[in-house]
Amino acid sequence: MINMYEVSETNQMIEHENLDVRTITLGISLLDCIDSDLQELNRKIYDKITTVAAKLVETGNDIEKEFGIPIVNKRISITPISLVGGAACKSPEDYVTVAKTLDKAAKKVGVNFIGGYSALVSKGMTRSDENLIRSIPEALAQTERICSSINVGSTRTGINMDAVRLCGEIVKATAEATGDNDSLGCAKLVIFCNAPDDNPFMAGAFLGVTESDAVINVGVSGPGVVKKALEKVRGKGFEELCEMIKKTAFKVTRVGQLVAEEASKRMGIPFGIIDLSLAPTPAVGDSVAEILEEIGLERVGAPGTTAALAMLNDQVKKGGVMASSYVGGLSGAFIPVSEDQGMIDAVNLGALSLEKLEAMTCVCSVGLDMIAIPGKTSASTISGIIADEMAIGMINQKTTAVRLIPVIGKDVGETAEFGGLLGYAPIMPVNEFGCDAFISRKGRIPAPIHSFKN
């Protein structure tokens, strides 16, 4: 049972250390909206979202005022649209009409993002999946609040390299379609291996088919809180360090649990999971990089970075699991470059490279996230980077993701501006040796031997 004492204990964290509930995400199943008529499909989707989510923003605002807990975003995740639209959408252009309907519904209910313009193709692609994927550049160019994701691999099935090759082309096409705005569309497109069904964080949120008709998932974030707590154990051993991280993660998760329970009760919708993720923002003092530097690194990217991140991620999860019976999503530490001032500084100083970031993704909660690269980068090179990251997820039985932004018209030494929580990013150099012959091979990389557990 959560009491007001626990909330009061976190007042200092809220007022001075950037603790917030990053998002209340309402998951909505659209499976009952399936229709063979495109116009009717769009009508059903709009009506269901605007009905079920009608009070989401109001409820979040009320909880924020009553408990004094900042709730930064109110969002919606939906059933992957390739599953919903297959009967009616016979072309990529048909899917774009659905994207516009989703965008219209998101604006109507007042959420900042709606995730689930997605396809799950880890083993193969249906015609519907391919049509949706090919529609993504135009869909993201013509909407404001749509987020898209594609799951191209899993530990159980291997990596669908046909999908990986297509995704490289789609990332490049999305960059070109939104080139007038520093290729912002790519910031709303993420490629996954082992994507979770209950992730409340964008751009990868969607509602898995195993979920109920509607569910409340909450994402909590507190890099500044953890960093401040670690200042108290500066110079002490690893045992004290780990205990401090766990205790802090426990307190942060309890705040999320309170918000989730209140939102569930007030909206009459079941509570799903708490995602305790150290998700940074460009704000000073709200940085995962600064946590790692507090642990003892001169700069993120220095030797020891991967070990420090592994320890941080594990202790965050241990503390969170003790605080809630339903911890899920991605839970752990995120390392998005554009959204973390410490990461940006490390890149500018030459301490952090794309290759070191890839190594760090072996132990963090997501992957290569919000990384700006030269706009001239080829589609096959982008596919190669995606394939590398998917392999890390497949072999390590964890979620990995790629959100690369090839900024059209810009090169290394320049900066891309995305605004808001998406921040800004220095353009990072990419290995220019080719992988075209590898990426052009057709078929699937088989699942690893340890996936066979029947």
N, C-alpha and C positions, 0 to 999 in steps of 0.2 A: 504494500500500500504506500503510495507516494503522499507525503505530507508537505505542508507549506514551509516547514523548517528546511527541507532539502532545497526548495526553491530559493529561500532566503540566503542559504549558504552560497548560492551561485551569483548573487547580486554583484559581487565584486568582479566576477568573470564577465558578466554582461556589460557592466558600466566601463570597465577599463581594459579588458583583454579580448574584445571582439568575439565573445561567445554568441552564437546565434543558432536558431533552427533555420538551416539553409533552405529547406523546402518542406511543405506539406504537398505530397503528390497523390492525387486521387486517381486510382486505377479504375478504368471503365471497360468492361467487356463489350465489344461490338459484334459478337458472333450472331446475336439475334437481329442484327441489321442487314444481314446478307440478303441480297435480292439480285435477280438477273437483269433488272431494269436500272440503268445508271442513274437516271433522275430520281427514282424511288430510293435507291441506295443512299444517295447524297441527302435526301430528305430525312431518312431514318437516322443516319449518323448525326446530322445536325440536331434533330429533335432529342435524341437520347443524351448527347453530351450536354446540351443546354438545360435539360431537365435534371439529370443526376448531379451536375456540377453547379447548379444555380446558386447554391449558398456557400460554395467552397471559399471564395475570397472573403465574404462577409464573416464566415466562421473563423477563418484565420485571423482576421483583423480583430475580432472580438476577443479571442484568446490572447492575442498579443497585448491588447490594452488591459485585460483583466489581470494577467500574471506578470506583465512587464518583461516578457521574453520576446526579443526581436524574431519575427518570422519573415525572412527576406523574400521568399518566393512561394507562390501558390501555383501548382502545376498539375497537368493531367497526363496520364499515360494510358494508352489504348492497345487493344489487340493488334498485333502486326497487320498492317493494312493489306499486305499481299494475300493474307488468308481471308480477309473480309471482302476484298474487291474482285476476286478471281472470276466470279460468275458474271459480273457486269462490265468489268474493265478489259477490253480486248486490245488495247494499245497503250503505250506510255501516255498519250494525250488524255485518255480517259482517266488515268490515275491522277493527272494534274488537276482535274476537276475535283477529285476527292480531297487533294491537298488544300485547294482553295476553300472547300467546305469546312475542313478541319480548322483552318486559319480563321475563318469567319466565326466558327463556334467558340474558339479560344478567345477572340476579341469580345464576343458577346458576354461570356462569363467572367472575363477580366484576368485570366491567367497569363503569365508571361511566356510560357512555352507549353507545347503539347507534343509529347513524344510517342512514337509508335508508327511513324511512316517508315515501316521496316519490313525486312524479309529475312527469313531463317533458312539458310542455304548451305549448311555445313556438309551435307552429303550430296546434294544435287539441287538443280533449279527447275521449278515448273515454269511454264510459259507466263503465268501470273507473276511469279517472283522476278523473272527477267524483265517483264514490262515495267514493274514498279521500280526496279533498280535503274533502268534506262530513263525513267521519268524524273529521277532525283535532281539533276541539274536544273531543269526548268521549274520543278516544284519548289525548290529552295530559292530560286531567283524571283519567283512570283509571290512568295508568301513572307511573312515576318516572324511567325511564332512556331513554325513547324520544325521539329527535329527528327532526323532520320538515322537509322542504324541498320547494319547488315551483319548477321552472324555467319561467318564463312568457315568456321572450324570448331572442332570440339575434341576433347580427349577420347571420346567414345567413337567418333566417326572419322577423324583425321581432318585434313584441310582440303577444301574444295578449291583447287587451283584455277579452275575455269572461272569461279566467282572472284578469286583474288585478282586474276588478270582483268576482269571486267571492272572491278572496284578501282583499280589504278586509273583506268580510262574515265570512270565516273568522277573520281576526285578531281582529275585534271579538267574535265568538262564543267564541273561545278565551280571550280576556281575561275574559269574563263567566263562563265555565265554571270558571276558576281564580281568580275574584275574591277569594275568601277568603284567598289567598296572594299578594297584590299582583300578580295576573294573571301568575303565574310561567310558565304554559304558553306564553305568547308568547315567552319567552326561549329556547324550544326549537323555534321555528318560524321559518324563514328563506325569503324569496322571492328567487329568483335571475334574473339574465340572464347567459347564457354560463356556466352552472355547469360546473366541471371534473369529469371522471370520477374523479379520483384525489386528491381533497381529504381529508386526514386530520383536519381540524379540524371540530368540532361548532359549530353545529347543522347545518351544510350537507353533512356527509359522506354519500356514497353510493358504491356500486361500479358504475361504468359498464359497459354491456354489451360494451364492447370489451376489458375487462380479463379476466385469467385466472381460473381457478376460485377461487384464493385468492392474496392478495398482502399483503406487509408495507409499509405506508407510515408514515413517521416525520415528525412535526412538531417543529421545534426553535424555541425562543424565547429571546431575550436582550436585551430593551430596556435592562436595567440595565448589561449589558456594553458596549453601544454608547455609552450615556450617559457611562459612566466613561472610555471611550477618548477621547471627544471633549473631555473636560476637558484632555487633554494638548495639544490644538491650539487651545485657546481664544485668540481674537484673530488667528489666522493666516488665510491666504487659502483660497479654495474648493478649490484643488488639494490642499492638505494635508488639508483637511476630508474631501474625497471619498476620498482614499487611505486615511485612517484608517477610514472606514466600510467600505470594501471589504475591507481586511485583517481587520477584526474579524468581518465576516460570513463570511469564508473560514474563520476558526478555529472559529466557532460551527457552521458547516455540517459541518466535519470531525468534530465530536463526534457529530452526528446520523448521519453516514455510518457511523461505528464501531458505534453502537447498532443501526442498521438491518441491517448485515452480520451482527452477532452474533445478532440475533433471527431473521434469515432462516436462518442456519446451524443454529441450535439447534432451530427448529421445522420445518425442512425445507420452508419456504414461500418462494417467490421474493420478492426485494426489488423494490419498485416505485419509489417516489420519496422524496426528501427535500423537505419543505416548510419552507423557511426563512422564518418569519414573525415579525416583531416583535410578538408577541401579548402585551399587557400583562396584569397582574393588579392587584387592589387594593392589593397590598403596596407599602410605601414603597420607592422606588428601582427600580420595575419598570414604568416608564411611558414610552409613546411621546411623550406630551405633554412630559415632561421632556427628552427628546432634542431636540425642536423648540425648546424654550426654551434649551437649551445651545447650539444653533446660533446663537441671537441674538434670539429673540422674547421680549418681556416676558411675554406669556401666549399660549397657543395661541388662535387666533382673531384675533390682531393682523394688520395688513397684512403680507404676506410669508409667511403661514402655508402657503398652497397651494404656493408656490414651494419652500419649505423641505421640505415633505412630498414633493414630486415628486423632489427631489434625493435625499432619504433613501431613498425606495423604489427608485429606479434603482440607486443604489450598493449597496444590500443585495442586489439581484438579481445585479448584476455580480460581487460577491464570492462569492455562493453558487454561481453557475454554474461558477466556476473550481474550486470545491472538490468538486463531485460531478458525475458524468456524467448523473445522473438527478434534476435539480431540477424539481419540478412543483407541483401543487396550486395554492395561492394566492400563495405566496412574496412577501413584501414587508412593508409596515407596516399593522397593523390599527389602527382608531380607534374601538373600542367605548367608549361613554361610561361605562357602569356599571362596567367592568372596569379603568379607568385613573384613578387618583387625580388625576393632573394634569388630565385632561379634566373630571372632576367639579368640581374647584376652579375651572377656567376658566368652566364653566357658572354656578356659583354667584356668580362675580364679574361676570357679564354680558359676558365677553370672547368667549364662544362661543355661537352661535345655531344653530338647525336649518338655516338657509339657508347659513351658513358651512360647516357640516359637509357639506352637499350639495356645495358647491364643492370641498371637500377630497376627496370621493369620486371626483372626476374623475381623480385621480392616485394614490390609495391602492390597496390590494390587495382591499378588499371594498366596503363601502358604508356606509349608515346602519345602524349596528350597536349593539344594546343601548341604545336610546334610549327613555326613558320619557316618555309624553305623557299629557295629561289623559284620564281615562276617558270623558268625555263626547264625545270626538272621534268624528265620524260615520264610518261605513264608507266612504262615498264619498270623504271627505277622506283616509283611510288609503290607498284605492286610488289617489288622485291622487299622493300621495307615492311610492307604489310605482312608478307609471307614470313619474314624473320620473326616478327612479333607474334604472329599466330602460332609459330612453332614453339615459342617460349611458353605460351599458354597451354598448348596441347601436351607437351612433355611434362610440364610441372603441375598439371591438373588444376589450373587456376584461370581466372578471367584475365585476359589481356585485351587491349584495344589500341587502335590507331586513330588519331585525329590530326592529320597533317594538313597544312594550309600552304599550297604552292601559290605564293602571292604574285599574281600576274603583273609584269612590268617592274618587279623589284628583285634585287640580288643581295648577296652577302654584304653586310655593312649598312644596309638600310633597315627601316623599322616599319612594321605593319601595325595599324591602329584599329582595334576592334570595338572599344568602348565598353562601359559598364563593367560587369563582372568578368567579361571576356578579356579585358585589359589590352595590353600591347605586347609585341614580341619582336626581338631582333631576328633578322633572317639568318638561319643557321646553314652552314655549308653541308653539302651532301656528297658522299663518295660518288665520283663521276664515272667510275668504271662500270661497264654495262652488265646487265643480267638478262638481256632479251631472249637468248636461246633457252634459258631456264624457265622464264615466265611463259614462253610460247608453247611449252609442253602441255598437252591436254590431260585432263583427268584429276585424280585426287591423290594427295600424299596420304598413305595409309595411317591408321591409328597406331599408336605405340603399343608394344606388347603388353604393358601393364594395364591397358584399357580393357583387356579380356578377363572379366572377373565373374562370369556366370558359373 
